[in-house]
Amino acid sequence: MTTIADRLTHAHQRINQAAQKSSRNHDEIQLLAVSKTKPIEQIVAAYKAGQRLFGENYVQEGESKIIALKADYPDIEWHFIGPLQSNKTKTIAENFDWMHTLSREKIALRLNEQRPSHLAPLKVCIQVNVSQEQSKSGVSADEIAPLAKLIDSLPNLELRGLMAIPTATDDIEIQHAELQKMQRLFESLKQSYAKLDTLSMGMSNDLEQAIASGSTMVRIGSAIFGSRN
């Protein structure tokens, strides 16, 4: 029987091999375990196998897991990676360490206002709609700079990078073009913001291509926890 620990080991092997193929140091690339819809027992199993970064897509589900695990596992780093409505920003501001899907000024202002003073600034990534699909959230390339400038002015937020969900396709050329565009946008933004170090892109099905295009954080769910419930 394949365990979560086995799957984590395999995921790290894929990351290492992809890094090696791209002449990159594998230490530059973090694995974010996407634990949405998965029970707390599976998160604990991944934790015991060495995993510390976990990503949640749903506000209330994520909050309940954080509250349940906070006392026994205080060093878990919680990342919110789903769409966020403005009426739910308070939960993110009060509970999560990272927010990957920031794409609206209103959300940035609310998160900043609602972040408790005893917590470190909320680390954020701007979500870019690199595929320009109407069904996806995210800013256009032209909207990155003004949103980044606003975030940088807010004391309770810390701009750390960009995040994208490229087109779900088997067409390698389309995938490659979008990932390469994200790399260029990230490198351009880094020139203005010293703390920028995170390019969050790549999932179970395309992590090798994402790493070849400079991803520093891959979001892996099904390859660790099995298919979504």
C-alpha positions as CSV (number, residue, x, y, z in Angstrom):
1,M,0.0,0.0,0.0
2,T,1.4,3.4,-1.0
3,T,1.4,5.8,1.9
4,I,1.3,9.6,2.0
5,A,5.0,9.5,3.1
6,D,5.8,7.5,0.0
7,R,3.9,10.0,-2.3
8,L,5.8,12.9,-0.6
9,T,9.1,11.2,-1.3
10,H,8.1,10.7,-4.9
11,A,7.0,14.3,-5.3
12,H,10.4,15.5,-3.9
13,Q,12.1,13.2,-6.4
14,R,10.2,14.7,-9.2
15,I,11.1,18.2,-8.0
16,N,14.8,17.3,-7.6
17,Q,14.9,15.7,-11.1
18,A,13.2,18.7,-12.7
19,A,15.6,21.1,-10.9
20,Q,18.6,19.1,-12.0
21,K,17.4,19.0,-15.6
22,S,16.9,22.8,-15.6
23,S,20.3,23.4,-13.9
24,R,18.6,24.7,-10.8
25,N,19.2,24.1,-7.1
26,H,16.3,22.0,-5.7
27,D,16.5,23.9,-2.4
28,E,15.1,26.9,-4.3
29,I,11.8,25.1,-4.9
30,Q,9.3,24.5,-2.1
31,L,6.5,21.9,-2.1
32,L,3.1,23.2,-1.1
33,A,0.9,20.3,-0.2
34,V,-2.7,21.1,-1.2
35,S,-4.9,19.6,1.5
36,K,-8.3,20.9,0.5
37,T,-11.1,18.5,1.1
38,K,-8.7,16.1,2.9
39,P,-9.2,15.1,6.5
40,I,-7.0,16.3,9.3
41,E,-5.5,12.8,9.7
42,Q,-4.0,13.0,6.3
43,I,-2.4,16.4,7.1
44,V,-0.9,15.0,10.2
45,A,0.5,12.0,8.3
46,A,2.1,14.4,5.8
47,Y,3.4,16.5,8.7
48,K,5.0,13.4,10.3
49,A,6.7,12.7,7.0
50,G,8.3,16.1,7.1
51,Q,5.8,18.4,5.3
52,R,5.2,21.8,6.8
53,L,3.6,23.9,4.1
54,F,-0.1,23.3,3.4
55,G,-2.5,25.0,1.0
56,E,-6.3,25.3,1.5
57,N,-8.8,26.6,-1.1
58,Y,-11.9,27.0,1.1
59,V,-12.1,29.6,3.8
60,Q,-14.2,27.8,6.4
61,E,-12.6,24.4,5.9
62,G,-9.1,26.0,6.2
63,E,-10.0,27.9,9.3
64,S,-11.4,24.8,11.0
65,K,-8.2,22.8,10.2
66,I,-5.9,25.6,11.4
67,I,-7.8,25.9,14.7
68,A,-7.8,22.1,15.2
69,L,-4.1,21.7,14.6
70,K,-2.6,24.9,16.0
71,A,-1.9,23.7,19.5
72,D,-0.1,20.5,18.5
73,Y,1.5,21.6,15.2
74,P,2.3,25.3,15.6
75,D,5.0,25.2,12.9
76,I,2.6,24.4,10.1
77,E,2.7,27.2,7.5
78,W,-0.8,27.8,6.1
79,H,-1.3,29.1,2.6
80,F,-4.7,30.2,1.2
81,I,-4.8,29.4,-2.5
82,G,-8.5,29.7,-3.4
83,P,-10.8,32.5,-4.6
84,L,-11.7,35.0,-1.8
85,Q,-14.8,37.1,-1.4
86,S,-14.4,40.4,0.4
87,N,-16.8,39.4,3.1
88,K,-14.4,36.5,4.2
89,T,-11.1,38.5,4.3
90,K,-11.2,38.6,8.1
91,T,-10.8,34.8,8.5
92,I,-7.8,34.8,6.1
93,A,-6.2,37.8,7.9
94,E,-6.6,36.3,11.3
95,N,-5.6,32.7,10.5
96,F,-3.3,32.2,7.5
97,D,0.4,32.9,6.9
98,W,0.2,33.3,3.1
99,M,-2.5,34.4,0.6
100,H,-1.7,33.5,-3.0
101,T,-4.7,34.8,-4.9
102,L,-4.7,38.5,-4.3
103,S,-6.0,40.3,-7.4
104,R,-8.1,43.2,-6.1
105,E,-7.3,46.4,-4.3
106,K,-10.4,46.1,-2.1
107,I,-9.2,42.7,-0.9
108,A,-5.7,44.0,-0.2
109,L,-7.0,46.9,1.9
110,R,-9.4,44.7,3.9
111,L,-6.6,42.1,4.6
112,N,-4.3,44.9,5.8
113,E,-6.9,46.4,8.0
114,Q,-8.0,43.1,9.5
115,R,-4.5,41.5,10.1
116,P,-4.1,41.3,13.9
117,S,-1.2,43.4,15.2
118,H,0.4,40.5,17.1
119,L,0.9,38.6,13.9
120,A,3.6,39.1,11.3
121,P,2.5,40.7,8.1
122,L,0.5,38.5,5.8
123,K,2.7,37.3,3.0
124,V,0.9,37.7,-0.4
125,C,1.2,36.8,-4.0
126,I,-0.6,38.6,-6.8
127,Q,-2.6,36.2,-8.9
128,V,-2.0,36.7,-12.6
129,N,-4.6,35.5,-15.2
130,V,-1.8,34.5,-17.6
131,S,-4.1,32.5,-19.8
132,Q,-6.6,35.4,-20.1
133,E,-9.5,33.0,-19.5
134,Q,-12.7,34.7,-18.4
135,S,-13.5,31.9,-16.0
136,K,-10.3,32.5,-14.0
137,S,-9.4,35.2,-11.4
138,G,-6.3,37.3,-11.6
139,V,-5.0,40.5,-12.9
140,S,-3.7,41.2,-16.4
141,A,0.0,41.9,-16.9
142,D,-0.6,45.6,-17.0
143,E,-2.4,45.6,-13.7
144,I,0.5,44.0,-11.7
145,A,2.5,47.1,-11.1
146,P,-0.2,49.3,-9.6
147,L,-1.5,46.5,-7.3
148,A,2.1,45.7,-6.3
149,K,2.7,49.4,-5.4
150,L,-0.5,49.4,-3.2
151,I,0.5,46.2,-1.4
152,D,4.0,47.5,-0.8
153,S,2.5,50.6,1.0
154,L,0.4,48.5,3.4
155,P,2.2,47.7,6.7
156,N,0.4,44.5,7.5
157,L,1.0,42.9,4.1
158,E,4.2,41.7,2.6
159,L,4.4,41.3,-1.2
160,R,6.4,38.1,-1.9
161,G,5.6,37.2,-5.5
162,L,3.3,36.1,-8.2
163,M,0.9,33.1,-8.6
164,A,-0.7,31.7,-11.7
165,I,-2.8,28.8,-12.9
166,P,-1.9,28.2,-16.6
167,T,-4.3,26.7,-19.1
168,A,-5.2,23.1,-18.4
169,T,-4.0,21.6,-21.7
170,D,-1.8,18.9,-23.1
171,D,-0.5,21.4,-25.7
172,I,3.1,21.8,-24.5
173,E,3.6,24.9,-26.6
174,I,0.7,26.8,-25.0
175,Q,1.8,25.7,-21.5
176,H,5.4,26.7,-22.2
177,A,4.4,30.1,-23.5
178,E,2.3,30.9,-20.5
179,L,4.9,29.7,-18.0
180,Q,7.6,31.6,-19.7
181,K,5.5,34.8,-19.7
182,M,5.1,34.4,-15.9
183,Q,8.8,34.0,-15.5
184,R,9.4,37.3,-17.4
185,L,6.7,39.1,-15.3
186,F,8.3,37.8,-12.1
187,E,11.8,38.8,-13.1
188,S,10.6,42.3,-14.1
189,L,8.8,42.8,-10.8
190,K,11.8,41.6,-8.8
191,Q,13.7,44.6,-9.9
192,S,11.4,46.9,-7.9
193,Y,10.8,44.8,-4.8
194,A,13.7,43.3,-2.8
195,K,11.7,40.8,-0.9
196,L,10.1,39.2,-4.0
197,D,11.2,35.6,-4.0
198,T,8.1,33.5,-4.8
199,L,6.8,32.4,-8.2
200,S,3.9,30.0,-7.3
201,M,3.0,27.9,-10.3
202,G,3.0,24.3,-11.2
203,M,0.8,21.4,-10.0
204,S,0.8,17.6,-10.0
205,N,0.4,17.5,-13.8
206,D,2.9,20.2,-14.9
207,L,5.4,20.7,-12.2
208,E,8.4,19.8,-14.4
209,Q,7.5,22.5,-17.0
210,A,6.9,25.0,-14.2
211,I,10.2,24.4,-12.6
212,A,11.9,24.8,-16.0
213,S,10.3,28.2,-16.1
214,G,11.5,29.4,-12.7
215,S,8.8,28.3,-10.3
216,T,9.9,28.5,-6.7
217,M,6.8,26.9,-5.2
218,V,4.8,24.0,-6.7
219,R,1.3,23.2,-5.5
220,I,0.7,19.5,-5.3
221,G,-2.5,17.9,-4.1
222,S,-3.6,14.7,-5.8
223,A,-0.1,13.3,-6.2
224,I,0.3,13.4,-2.4
225,F,-3.2,12.8,-1.0
226,G,-4.9,11.0,-3.9
227,S,-7.8,12.3,-6.0
228,R,-10.0,15.0,-4.6
229,N,-13.0,14.0,-2.4
